[in-house]
Amino acid sequence: MKNQEENKPLTLWEMLQSVLSAALGVQSGKNRARDFSRGKPSHFIILGVLFTAIFVLTIFGIVKLVLHLAGV
């Protein structure tokens, strides 16, 4: 049973958790090993780029909102 789980690809939720953990720098060694053995690099790259774009756009929006409310 455990061998079948090791061959199963990562779910979207598992990949999202890994990308968020990596962004914060708190990824556990166990999950990192799981990602390298079961994950596809292309999926992590796509999710990482999407996360970065959403993060940058969120920060940009917050700055624009603060500047607008400050009257600048």
mmJSON file of the N, C-alpha and C atoms, coordinates in Angstrom:
{"data_MODEL":{"atom_site":{
"group_PDB":["ATOM","ATOM","ATOM","ATOM","ATOM","ATOM","ATOM","ATOM","ATOM","ATOM","ATOM","ATOM","ATOM","ATOM","ATOM","ATOM","ATOM","ATOM","ATOM","ATOM","ATOM","ATOM","ATOM","ATOM","ATOM","ATOM","ATOM","ATOM","ATOM","ATOM","ATOM","ATOM","ATOM","ATOM","ATOM","ATOM","ATOM","ATOM","ATOM","ATOM","ATOM","ATOM","ATOM","ATOM","ATOM","ATOM","ATOM","ATOM","ATOM","ATOM","ATOM","ATOM","ATOM","ATOM","ATOM","ATOM","ATOM","ATOM","ATOM","ATOM","ATOM","ATOM","ATOM","ATOM","ATOM","ATOM","ATOM","ATOM","ATOM","ATOM","ATOM","ATOM","ATOM","ATOM","ATOM","ATOM","ATOM","ATOM","ATOM","ATOM","ATOM","ATOM","ATOM","ATOM","ATOM","ATOM","ATOM","ATOM","ATOM","ATOM","ATOM","ATOM","ATOM","ATOM","ATOM","ATOM","ATOM","ATOM","ATOM","ATOM","ATOM","ATOM","ATOM","ATOM","ATOM","ATOM","ATOM","ATOM","ATOM","ATOM","ATOM","ATOM","ATOM","ATOM","ATOM","ATOM","ATOM","ATOM","ATOM","ATOM","ATOM","ATOM","ATOM","ATOM","ATOM","ATOM","ATOM","ATOM","ATOM","ATOM","ATOM","ATOM","ATOM","ATOM","ATOM","ATOM","ATOM","ATOM","ATOM","ATOM","ATOM","ATOM","ATOM","ATOM","ATOM","ATOM","ATOM","ATOM","ATOM","ATOM","ATOM","ATOM","ATOM","ATOM","ATOM","ATOM","ATOM","ATOM","ATOM","ATOM","ATOM","ATOM","ATOM","ATOM","ATOM","ATOM","ATOM","ATOM","ATOM","ATOM","ATOM","ATOM","ATOM","ATOM","ATOM","ATOM","ATOM","ATOM","ATOM","ATOM","ATOM","ATOM","ATOM","ATOM","ATOM","ATOM","ATOM","ATOM","ATOM","ATOM","ATOM","ATOM","ATOM","ATOM","ATOM","ATOM","ATOM","ATOM","ATOM","ATOM","ATOM","ATOM","ATOM","ATOM","ATOM","ATOM","ATOM","ATOM","ATOM","ATOM","ATOM","ATOM","ATOM","ATOM","ATOM","ATOM"],
"id":[1,2,3,4,5,6,7,8,9,10,11,12,13,14,15,16,17,18,19,20,21,22,23,24,25,26,27,28,29,30,31,32,33,34,35,36,37,38,39,40,41,42,43,44,45,46,47,48,49,50,51,52,53,54,55,56,57,58,59,60,61,62,63,64,65,66,67,68,69,70,71,72,73,74,75,76,77,78,79,80,81,82,83,84,85,86,87,88,89,90,91,92,93,94,95,96,97,98,99,100,101,102,103,104,105,106,107,108,109,110,111,112,113,114,115,116,117,118,119,120,121,122,123,124,125,126,127,128,129,130,131,132,133,134,135,136,137,138,139,140,141,142,143,144,145,146,147,148,149,150,151,152,153,154,155,156,157,158,159,160,161,162,163,164,165,166,167,168,169,170,171,172,173,174,175,176,177,178,179,180,181,182,183,184,185,186,187,188,189,190,191,192,193,194,195,196,197,198,199,200,201,202,203,204,205,206,207,208,209,210,211,212,213,214,215,216],
"type_symbol":["N","C","C","N","C","C","N","C","C","N","C","C","N","C","C","N","C","C","N","C","C","N","C","C","N","C","C","N","C","C","N","C","C","N","C","C","N","C","C","N","C","C","N","C","C","N","C","C","N","C","C","N","C","C","N","C","C","N","C","C","N","C","C","N","C","C","N","C","C","N","C","C","N","C","C","N","C","C","N","C","C","N","C","C","N","C","C","N","C","C","N","C","C","N","C","C","N","C","C","N","C","C","N","C","C","N","C","C","N","C","C","N","C","C","N","C","C","N","C","C","N","C","C","N","C","C","N","C","C","N","C","C","N","C","C","N","C","C","N","C","C","N","C","C","N","C","C","N","C","C","N","C","C","N","C","C","N","C","C","N","C","C","N","C","C","N","C","C","N","C","C","N","C","C","N","C","C","N","C","C","N","C","C","N","C","C","N","C","C","N","C","C","N","C","C","N","C","C","N","C","C","N","C","C","N","C","C","N","C","C","N","C","C","N","C","C"],
"label_atom_id":["N","CA","C","N","CA","C","N","CA","C","N","CA","C","N","CA","C","N","CA","C","N","CA","C","N","CA","C","N","CA","C","N","CA","C","N","CA","C","N","CA","C","N","CA","C","N","CA","C","N","CA","C","N","CA","C","N","CA","C","N","CA","C","N","CA","C","N","CA","C","N","CA","C","N","CA","C","N","CA","C","N","CA","C","N","CA","C","N","CA","C","N","CA","C","N","CA","C","N","CA","C","N","CA","C","N","CA","C","N","CA","C","N","CA","C","N","CA","C","N","CA","C","N","CA","C","N","CA","C","N","CA","C","N","CA","C","N","CA","C","N","CA","C","N","CA","C","N","CA","C","N","CA","C","N","CA","C","N","CA","C","N","CA","C","N","CA","C","N","CA","C","N","CA","C","N","CA","C","N","CA","C","N","CA","C","N","CA","C","N","CA","C","N","CA","C","N","CA","C","N","CA","C","N","CA","C","N","CA","C","N","CA","C","N","CA","C","N","CA","C","N","CA","C","N","CA","C","N","CA","C","N","CA","C","N","CA","C","N","CA","C","N","CA","C","N","CA","C","N","CA","C"],
"label_alt_id":[null,null,null,null,null,null,null,null,null,null,null,null,null,null,null,null,null,null,null,null,null,null,null,null,null,null,null,null,null,null,null,null,null,null,null,null,null,null,null,null,null,null,null,null,null,null,null,null,null,null,null,null,null,null,null,null,null,null,null,null,null,null,null,null,null,null,null,null,null,null,null,null,null,null,null,null,null,null,null,null,null,null,null,null,null,null,null,null,null,null,null,null,null,null,null,null,null,null,null,null,null,null,null,null,null,null,null,null,null,null,null,null,null,null,null,null,null,null,null,null,null,null,null,null,null,null,null,null,null,null,null,null,null,null,null,null,null,null,null,null,null,null,null,null,null,null,null,null,null,null,null,null,null,null,null,null,null,null,null,null,null,null,null,null,null,null,null,null,null,null,null,null,null,null,null,null,null,null,null,null,null,null,null,null,null,null,null,null,null,null,null,null,null,null,null,null,null,null,null,null,null,null,null,null,null,null,null,null,null,null,null,null,null,null,null,null],
"label_comp_id":["MET","MET","MET","LYS","LYS","LYS","ASN","ASN","ASN","GLN","GLN","GLN","GLU","GLU","GLU","GLU","GLU","GLU","ASN","ASN","ASN","LYS","LYS","LYS","PRO","PRO","PRO","LEU","LEU","LEU","THR","THR","THR","LEU","LEU","LEU","TRP","TRP","TRP","GLU","GLU","GLU","MET","MET","MET","LEU","LEU","LEU","GLN","GLN","GLN","SER","SER","SER","VAL","VAL","VAL","LEU","LEU","LEU","SER","SER","SER","ALA","ALA","ALA","ALA","ALA","ALA","LEU","LEU","LEU","GLY","GLY","GLY","VAL","VAL","VAL","GLN","GLN","GLN","SER","SER","SER","GLY","GLY","GLY","LYS","LYS","LYS","ASN","ASN","ASN","ARG","ARG","ARG","ALA","ALA","ALA","ARG","ARG","ARG","ASP","ASP","ASP","PHE","PHE","PHE","SER","SER","SER","ARG","ARG","ARG","GLY","GLY","GLY","LYS","LYS","LYS","PRO","PRO","PRO","SER","SER","SER","HIS","HIS","HIS","PHE","PHE","PHE","ILE","ILE","ILE","ILE","ILE","ILE","LEU","LEU","LEU","GLY","GLY","GLY","VAL","VAL","VAL","LEU","LEU","LEU","PHE","PHE","PHE","THR","THR","THR","ALA","ALA","ALA","ILE","ILE","ILE","PHE","PHE","PHE","VAL","VAL","VAL","LEU","LEU","LEU","THR","THR","THR","ILE","ILE","ILE","PHE","PHE","PHE","GLY","GLY","GLY","ILE","ILE","ILE","VAL","VAL","VAL","LYS","LYS","LYS","LEU","LEU","LEU","VAL","VAL","VAL","LEU","LEU","LEU","HIS","HIS","HIS","LEU","LEU","LEU","ALA","ALA","ALA","GLY","GLY","GLY","VAL","VAL","VAL"],
"label_asym_id":["A","A","A","A","A","A","A","A","A","A","A","A","A","A","A","A","A","A","A","A","A","A","A","A","A","A","A","A","A","A","A","A","A","A","A","A","A","A","A","A","A","A","A","A","A","A","A","A","A","A","A","A","A","A","A","A","A","A","A","A","A","A","A","A","A","A","A","A","A","A","A","A","A","A","A","A","A","A","A","A","A","A","A","A","A","A","A","A","A","A","A","A","A","A","A","A","A","A","A","A","A","A","A","A","A","A","A","A","A","A","A","A","A","A","A","A","A","A","A","A","A","A","A","A","A","A","A","A","A","A","A","A","A","A","A","A","A","A","A","A","A","A","A","A","A","A","A","A","A","A","A","A","A","A","A","A","A","A","A","A","A","A","A","A","A","A","A","A","A","A","A","A","A","A","A","A","A","A","A","A","A","A","A","A","A","A","A","A","A","A","A","A","A","A","A","A","A","A","A","A","A","A","A","A","A","A","A","A","A","A","A","A","A","A","A","A"],
"label_entity_id":["1","1","1","1","1","1","1","1","1","1","1","1","1","1","1","1","1","1","1","1","1","1","1","1","1","1","1","1","1","1","1","1","1","1","1","1","1","1","1","1","1","1","1","1","1","1","1","1","1","1","1","1","1","1","1","1","1","1","1","1","1","1","1","1","1","1","1","1","1","1","1","1","1","1","1","1","1","1","1","1","1","1","1","1","1","1","1","1","1","1","1","1","1","1","1","1","1","1","1","1","1","1","1","1","1","1","1","1","1","1","1","1","1","1","1","1","1","1","1","1","1","1","1","1","1","1","1","1","1","1","1","1","1","1","1","1","1","1","1","1","1","1","1","1","1","1","1","1","1","1","1","1","1","1","1","1","1","1","1","1","1","1","1","1","1","1","1","1","1","1","1","1","1","1","1","1","1","1","1","1","1","1","1","1","1","1","1","1","1","1","1","1","1","1","1","1","1","1","1","1","1","1","1","1","1","1","1","1","1","1","1","1","1","1","1","1"],
"label_seq_id":[1,1,1,2,2,2,3,3,3,4,4,4,5,5,5,6,6,6,7,7,7,8,8,8,9,9,9,10,10,10,11,11,11,12,12,12,13,13,13,14,14,14,15,15,15,16,16,16,17,17,17,18,18,18,19,19,19,20,20,20,21,21,21,22,22,22,23,23,23,24,24,24,25,25,25,26,26,26,27,27,27,28,28,28,29,29,29,30,30,30,31,31,31,32,32,32,33,33,33,34,34,34,35,35,35,36,36,36,37,37,37,38,38,38,39,39,39,40,40,40,41,41,41,42,42,42,43,43,43,44,44,44,45,45,45,46,46,46,47,47,47,48,48,48,49,49,49,50,50,50,51,51,51,52,52,52,53,53,53,54,54,54,55,55,55,56,56,56,57,57,57,58,58,58,59,59,59,60,60,60,61,61,61,62,62,62,63,63,63,64,64,64,65,65,65,66,66,66,67,67,67,68,68,68,69,69,69,70,70,70,71,71,71,72,72,72],
"pdbx_PDB_ins_code":[null,null,null,null,null,null,null,null,null,null,null,null,null,null,null,null,null,null,null,null,null,null,null,null,null,null,null,null,null,null,null,null,null,null,null,null,null,null,null,null,null,null,null,null,null,null,null,null,null,null,null,null,null,null,null,null,null,null,null,null,null,null,null,null,null,null,null,null,null,null,null,null,null,null,null,null,null,null,null,null,null,null,null,null,null,null,null,null,null,null,null,null,null,null,null,null,null,null,null,null,null,null,null,null,null,null,null,null,null,null,null,null,null,null,null,null,null,null,null,null,null,null,null,null,null,null,null,null,null,null,null,null,null,null,null,null,null,null,null,null,null,null,null,null,null,null,null,null,null,null,null,null,null,null,null,null,null,null,null,null,null,null,null,null,null,null,null,null,null,null,null,null,null,null,null,null,null,null,null,null,null,null,null,null,null,null,null,null,null,null,null,null,null,null,null,null,null,null,null,null,null,null,null,null,null,null,null,null,null,null,null,null,null,null,null,null],
"Cartn_x":[0.818,0.0,0.865,1.909,2.775,3.529,3.897,4.614,3.749,2.437,1.544,1.453,1.452,1.385,2.648,3.801,5.058,5.111,4.4,4.413,3.331,2.376,1.274,1.766,1.371,1.81,1.179,1.794,1.309,-0.017,-0.862,-2.115,-1.832,-2.793,-2.641,-2.478,-3.233,-3.142,-1.744,-1.173,0.177,1.212,1.042,1.979,1.842,0.6,0.389,1.009,0.841,1.449,2.966,3.54,4.99,5.495,4.767,5.176,5.085,4.01,3.866,4.915,5.191,6.218,7.59,7.853,9.14,9.262,8.17,8.204,8.504,8.012,8.262,9.554,10.113,11.363,11.192,10.034,9.776,9.45,9.892,9.622,10.344,9.631,10.258,11.057,12.034,12.863,12.059,11.085,10.23,9.43,8.825,8.043,8.936,10.124,11.051,11.44,11.718,12.057,10.872,9.652,8.45,8.316,8.561,8.439,9.427,10.665,11.678,11.417,10.798,10.576,9.279,8.239,6.931,6.478,7.092,6.633,7.329,6.672,7.251,7.757,8.982,9.535,8.683,8.116,7.323,6.116,5.491,4.339,4.751,5.893,6.359,6.785,7.359,7.762,6.532,5.514,4.29,3.621,3.489,2.868,3.702,5.008,5.884,5.754,5.692,5.528,4.166,3.115,1.781,1.731,2.323,2.35,3.085,4.215,5.003,4.222,3.554,2.77,1.632,0.924,-0.172,0.359,1.487,2.085,2.472,3.136,3.572,2.368,1.348,0.156,-0.587,-0.601,-1.233,-0.493,0.815,1.609,1.416,1.424,1.214,-0.153,-1.186,-2.527,-2.62,-1.968,-1.98,-1.284,-0.162,0.568,-0.271,-0.905,-1.758,-2.921,-3.507,-4.619,-4.165,-3.049,-2.524,-2.194,-1.57,-1.245,-2.501,-3.528,-4.779,-5.453,-5.472,-6.09,-5.289,-3.991,-3.148,-3.246,-3.882,-4.045,-2.832,-1.987,-0.777,-1.064],
"Cartn_y":[-1.189,0.0,1.258,1.269,2.436,2.616,1.524,1.602,2.253,1.97,2.593,4.1,4.51,5.93,6.657,5.998,6.613,6.855,6.046,6.196,7.15,7.484,8.349,9.785,10.472,11.868,12.757,13.911,14.844,15.462,15.724,16.417,17.916,18.638,20.088,20.722,20.25,20.793,20.575,19.383,19.102,20.008,20.243,21.124,22.577,23.032,24.395,24.568,23.577,23.636,23.714,22.952,22.959,24.3,24.884,26.18,27.266,27.266,28.266,28.062,26.818,26.537,26.97,26.722,27.123,28.647,29.33,30.793,31.368,30.712,31.173,30.614,29.599,28.999,28.047,27.397,26.499,25.075,24.687,23.358,22.301,21.253,20.18,19.274,18.596,17.682,16.537,16.071,14.964,15.382,16.573,17.055,17.387,17.903,18.202,16.91,15.853,14.564,14.017,14.188,13.755,14.513,15.826,16.638,16.205,15.923,15.527,14.137,13.257,11.894,11.745,12.508,12.328,13.499,14.662,15.845,16.045,16.799,17.158,18.591,18.838,20.192,21.238,20.872,21.838,22.324,21.435,21.834,22.832,22.583,23.497,24.841,24.822,26.074,26.909,26.282,26.996,27.569,26.751,27.235,28.335,28.213,29.239,30.562,30.518,31.744,32.37,31.541,32.062,32.686,32.004,32.543,33.88,33.95,35.188,36.321,36.031,37.059,37.556,36.639,37.036,37.835,37.426,38.139,39.562,39.715,41.041,41.924,41.382,42.167,42.573,41.708,42.04,43.174,43.088,44.159,45.463,45.399,46.581,47.206,46.377,46.871,47.516,46.908,47.48,48.835,48.944,50.218,51.278,50.916,51.876,52.333,51.412,51.746,52.681,52.391,53.231,54.623,54.7,56.001,56.775,56.092,56.761,57.294,56.477,56.905,58.017,58.078,59.135,60.423,60.364,61.554,61.895,60.938,61.182,60.905],
"Cartn_z":[0.0,0.0,0.0,0.795,0.854,-0.458,-1.126,-2.394,-3.466,-3.466,-4.434,-4.196,-2.933,-2.61,-3.042,-2.998,-3.403,-4.903,-5.694,-7.152,-7.641,-6.791,-7.17,-7.318,-8.403,-8.56,-7.488,-7.259,-6.258,-6.687,-5.71,-6.002,-6.118,-6.665,-6.797,-5.419,-4.423,-3.069,-2.484,-2.68,-2.181,-2.84,-4.143,-4.84,-4.373,-4.157,-3.659,-2.277,-1.413,-0.09,-0.201,-1.111,-1.281,-1.803,-2.751,-3.304,-2.234,-1.458,-0.398,0.694,1.042,2.047,1.548,0.292,-0.276,-0.314,-0.6,-0.636,0.741,1.775,3.137,3.715,3.068,3.531,4.69,4.791,5.91,5.454,4.296,3.758,4.585,4.992,5.764,4.832,5.402,4.617,4.039,4.808,4.342,3.106,3.164,2.019,0.829,1.092,-0.006,-0.725,0.03,-0.579,-1.374,-0.838,-1.551,-2.868,-2.827,-4.035,-5.11,-4.711,-5.684,-6.248,-5.459,-5.944,-6.724,-6.376,-7.011,-7.868,-7.717,-8.439,-9.772,-10.639,-11.932,-11.852,-12.29,-12.214,-12.937,-14.07,-14.829,-14.031,-13.256,-12.452,-11.372,-10.743,-9.702,-10.287,-11.469,-12.117,-12.453,-13.023,-13.377,-12.134,-11.09,-9.857,-9.209,-9.264,-8.697,-9.422,-10.739,-11.531,-11.253,-11.192,-10.887,-9.492,-8.516,-7.158,-7.123,-7.793,-7.807,-8.462,-9.577,-10.271,-9.379,-8.729,-7.847,-6.663,-6.109,-4.985,-5.379,-6.514,-6.976,-7.272,-7.931,-8.232,-6.957,-5.954,-4.68,-3.982,-3.929,-3.313,-4.077,-5.401,-6.233,-5.939,-5.846,-5.553,-4.181,-3.184,-1.84,-1.821,-2.499,-2.555,-3.252,-4.368,-5.083,-4.192,-3.45,-2.565,-1.448,-0.835,0.243,-0.283,-1.451,-2.027,-2.37,-2.867,-3.2,-1.928,-0.876,0.377,1.052,0.8,1.386,0.581,-0.588,-1.4,-2.243,-2.486,-3.277,-4.734],
"occupancy":[1.0,1.0,1.0,1.0,1.0,1.0,1.0,1.0,1.0,1.0,1.0,1.0,1.0,1.0,1.0,1.0,1.0,1.0,1.0,1.0,1.0,1.0,1.0,1.0,1.0,1.0,1.0,1.0,1.0,1.0,1.0,1.0,1.0,1.0,1.0,1.0,1.0,1.0,1.0,1.0,1.0,1.0,1.0,1.0,1.0,1.0,1.0,1.0,1.0,1.0,1.0,1.0,1.0,1.0,1.0,1.0,1.0,1.0,1.0,1.0,1.0,1.0,1.0,1.0,1.0,1.0,1.0,1.0,1.0,1.0,1.0,1.0,1.0,1.0,1.0,1.0,1.0,1.0,1.0,1.0,1.0,1.0,1.0,1.0,1.0,1.0,1.0,1.0,1.0,1.0,1.0,1.0,1.0,1.0,1.0,1.0,1.0,1.0,1.0,1.0,1.0,1.0,1.0,1.0,1.0,1.0,1.0,1.0,1.0,1.0,1.0,1.0,1.0,1.0,1.0,1.0,1.0,1.0,1.0,1.0,1.0,1.0,1.0,1.0,1.0,1.0,1.0,1.0,1.0,1.0,1.0,1.0,1.0,1.0,1.0,1.0,1.0,1.0,1.0,1.0,1.0,1.0,1.0,1.0,1.0,1.0,1.0,1.0,1.0,1.0,1.0,1.0,1.0,1.0,1.0,1.0,1.0,1.0,1.0,1.0,1.0,1.0,1.0,1.0,1.0,1.0,1.0,1.0,1.0,1.0,1.0,1.0,1.0,1.0,1.0,1.0,1.0,1.0,1.0,1.0,1.0,1.0,1.0,1.0,1.0,1.0,1.0,1.0,1.0,1.0,1.0,1.0,1.0,1.0,1.0,1.0,1.0,1.0,1.0,1.0,1.0,1.0,1.0,1.0,1.0,1.0,1.0,1.0,1.0,1.0,1.0,1.0,1.0,1.0,1.0,1.0],
"B_iso_or_equiv":[0.0,0.0,0.0,0.0,0.0,0.0,0.0,0.0,0.0,0.0,0.0,0.0,0.0,0.0,0.0,0.0,0.0,0.0,0.0,0.0,0.0,0.0,0.0,0.0,0.0,0.0,0.0,0.0,0.0,0.0,0.0,0.0,0.0,0.0,0.0,0.0,0.0,0.0,0.0,0.0,0.0,0.0,0.0,0.0,0.0,0.0,0.0,0.0,0.0,0.0,0.0,0.0,0.0,0.0,0.0,0.0,0.0,0.0,0.0,0.0,0.0,0.0,0.0,0.0,0.0,0.0,0.0,0.0,0.0,0.0,0.0,0.0,0.0,0.0,0.0,0.0,0.0,0.0,0.0,0.0,0.0,0.0,0.0,0.0,0.0,0.0,0.0,0.0,0.0,0.0,0.0,0.0,0.0,0.0,0.0,0.0,0.0,0.0,0.0,0.0,0.0,0.0,0.0,0.0,0.0,0.0,0.0,0.0,0.0,0.0,0.0,0.0,0.0,0.0,0.0,0.0,0.0,0.0,0.0,0.0,0.0,0.0,0.0,0.0,0.0,0.0,0.0,0.0,0.0,0.0,0.0,0.0,0.0,0.0,0.0,0.0,0.0,0.0,0.0,0.0,0.0,0.0,0.0,0.0,0.0,0.0,0.0,0.0,0.0,0.0,0.0,0.0,0.0,0.0,0.0,0.0,0.0,0.0,0.0,0.0,0.0,0.0,0.0,0.0,0.0,0.0,0.0,0.0,0.0,0.0,0.0,0.0,0.0,0.0,0.0,0.0,0.0,0.0,0.0,0.0,0.0,0.0,0.0,0.0,0.0,0.0,0.0,0.0,0.0,0.0,0.0,0.0,0.0,0.0,0.0,0.0,0.0,0.0,0.0,0.0,0.0,0.0,0.0,0.0,0.0,0.0,0.0,0.0,0.0,0.0,0.0,0.0,0.0,0.0,0.0,0.0],
"pdbx_formal_charge":[null,null,null,null,null,null,null,null,null,null,null,null,null,null,null,null,null,null,null,null,null,null,null,null,null,null,null,null,null,null,null,null,null,null,null,null,null,null,null,null,null,null,null,null,null,null,null,null,null,null,null,null,null,null,null,null,null,null,null,null,null,null,null,null,null,null,null,null,null,null,null,null,null,null,null,null,null,null,null,null,null,null,null,null,null,null,null,null,null,null,null,null,null,null,null,null,null,null,null,null,null,null,null,null,null,null,null,null,null,null,null,null,null,null,null,null,null,null,null,null,null,null,null,null,null,null,null,null,null,null,null,null,null,null,null,null,null,null,null,null,null,null,null,null,null,null,null,null,null,null,null,null,null,null,null,null,null,null,null,null,null,null,null,null,null,null,null,null,null,null,null,null,null,null,null,null,null,null,null,null,null,null,null,null,null,null,null,null,null,null,null,null,null,null,null,null,null,null,null,null,null,null,null,null,null,null,null,null,null,null,null,null,null,null,null,null],
"auth_seq_id":[1,1,1,2,2,2,3,3,3,4,4,4,5,5,5,6,6,6,7,7,7,8,8,8,9,9,9,10,10,10,11,11,11,12,12,12,13,13,13,14,14,14,15,15,15,16,16,16,17,17,17,18,18,18,19,19,19,20,20,20,21,21,21,22,22,22,23,23,23,24,24,24,25,25,25,26,26,26,27,27,27,28,28,28,29,29,29,30,30,30,31,31,31,32,32,32,33,33,33,34,34,34,35,35,35,36,36,36,37,37,37,38,38,38,39,39,39,40,40,40,41,41,41,42,42,42,43,43,43,44,44,44,45,45,45,46,46,46,47,47,47,48,48,48,49,49,49,50,50,50,51,51,51,52,52,52,53,53,53,54,54,54,55,55,55,56,56,56,57,57,57,58,58,58,59,59,59,60,60,60,61,61,61,62,62,62,63,63,63,64,64,64,65,65,65,66,66,66,67,67,67,68,68,68,69,69,69,70,70,70,71,71,71,72,72,72],
"auth_comp_id":["MET","MET","MET","LYS","LYS","LYS","ASN","ASN","ASN","GLN","GLN","GLN","GLU","GLU","GLU","GLU","GLU","GLU","ASN","ASN","ASN","LYS","LYS","LYS","PRO","PRO","PRO","LEU","LEU","LEU","THR","THR","THR","LEU","LEU","LEU","TRP","TRP","TRP","GLU","GLU","GLU","MET","MET","MET","LEU","LEU","LEU","GLN","GLN","GLN","SER","SER","SER","VAL","VAL","VAL","LEU","LEU","LEU","SER","SER","SER","ALA","ALA","ALA","ALA","ALA","ALA","LEU","LEU","LEU","GLY","GLY","GLY","VAL","VAL","VAL","GLN","GLN","GLN","SER","SER","SER","GLY","GLY","GLY","LYS","LYS","LYS","ASN","ASN","ASN","ARG","ARG","ARG","ALA","ALA","ALA","ARG","ARG","ARG","ASP","ASP","ASP","PHE","PHE","PHE","SER","SER","SER","ARG","ARG","ARG","GLY","GLY","GLY","LYS","LYS","LYS","PRO","PRO","PRO","SER","SER","SER","HIS","HIS","HIS","PHE","PHE","PHE","ILE","ILE","ILE","ILE","ILE","ILE","LEU","LEU","LEU","GLY","GLY","GLY","VAL","VAL","VAL","LEU","LEU","LEU","PHE","PHE","PHE","THR","THR","THR","ALA","ALA","ALA","ILE","ILE","ILE","PHE","PHE","PHE","VAL","VAL","VAL","LEU","LEU","LEU","THR","THR","THR","ILE","ILE","ILE","PHE","PHE","PHE","GLY","GLY","GLY","ILE","ILE","ILE","VAL","VAL","VAL","LYS","LYS","LYS","LEU","LEU","LEU","VAL","VAL","VAL","LEU","LEU","LEU","HIS","HIS","HIS","LEU","LEU","LEU","ALA","ALA","ALA","GLY","GLY","GLY","VAL","VAL","VAL"],
"auth_asym_id":["A","A","A","A","A","A","A","A","A","A","A","A","A","A","A","A","A","A","A","A","A","A","A","A","A","A","A","A","A","A","A","A","A","A","A","A","A","A","A","A","A","A","A","A","A","A","A","A","A","A","A","A","A","A","A","A","A","A","A","A","A","A","A","A","A","A","A","A","A","A","A","A","A","A","A","A","A","A","A","A","A","A","A","A","A","A","A","A","A","A","A","A","A","A","A","A","A","A","A","A","A","A","A","A","A","A","A","A","A","A","A","A","A","A","A","A","A","A","A","A","A","A","A","A","A","A","A","A","A","A","A","A","A","A","A","A","A","A","A","A","A","A","A","A","A","A","A","A","A","A","A","A","A","A","A","A","A","A","A","A","A","A","A","A","A","A","A","A","A","A","A","A","A","A","A","A","A","A","A","A","A","A","A","A","A","A","A","A","A","A","A","A","A","A","A","A","A","A","A","A","A","A","A","A","A","A","A","A","A","A","A","A","A","A","A","A"],
"auth_atom_id":["N","CA","C","N","CA","C","N","CA","C","N","CA","C","N","CA","C","N","CA","C","N","CA","C","N","CA","C","N","CA","C","N","CA","C","N","CA","C","N","CA","C","N","CA","C","N","CA","C","N","CA","C","N","CA","C","N","CA","C","N","CA","C","N","CA","C","N","CA","C","N","CA","C","N","CA","C","N","CA","C","N","CA","C","N","CA","C","N","CA","C","N","CA","C","N","CA","C","N","CA","C","N","CA","C","N","CA","C","N","CA","C","N","CA","C","N","CA","C","N","CA","C","N","CA","C","N","CA","C","N","CA","C","N","CA","C","N","CA","C","N","CA","C","N","CA","C","N","CA","C","N","CA","C","N","CA","C","N","CA","C","N","CA","C","N","CA","C","N","CA","C","N","CA","C","N","CA","C","N","CA","C","N","CA","C","N","CA","C","N","CA","C","N","CA","C","N","CA","C","N","CA","C","N","CA","C","N","CA","C","N","CA","C","N","CA","C","N","CA","C","N","CA","C","N","CA","C","N","CA","C","N","CA","C","N","CA","C","N","CA","C","N","CA","C","N","CA","C","N","CA","C"],
"pdbx_PDB_model_num":[1,1,1,1,1,1,1,1,1,1,1,1,1,1,1,1,1,1,1,1,1,1,1,1,1,1,1,1,1,1,1,1,1,1,1,1,1,1,1,1,1,1,1,1,1,1,1,1,1,1,1,1,1,1,1,1,1,1,1,1,1,1,1,1,1,1,1,1,1,1,1,1,1,1,1,1,1,1,1,1,1,1,1,1,1,1,1,1,1,1,1,1,1,1,1,1,1,1,1,1,1,1,1,1,1,1,1,1,1,1,1,1,1,1,1,1,1,1,1,1,1,1,1,1,1,1,1,1,1,1,1,1,1,1,1,1,1,1,1,1,1,1,1,1,1,1,1,1,1,1,1,1,1,1,1,1,1,1,1,1,1,1,1,1,1,1,1,1,1,1,1,1,1,1,1,1,1,1,1,1,1,1,1,1,1,1,1,1,1,1,1,1,1,1,1,1,1,1,1,1,1,1,1,1,1,1,1,1,1,1,1,1,1,1,1,1]
}}}
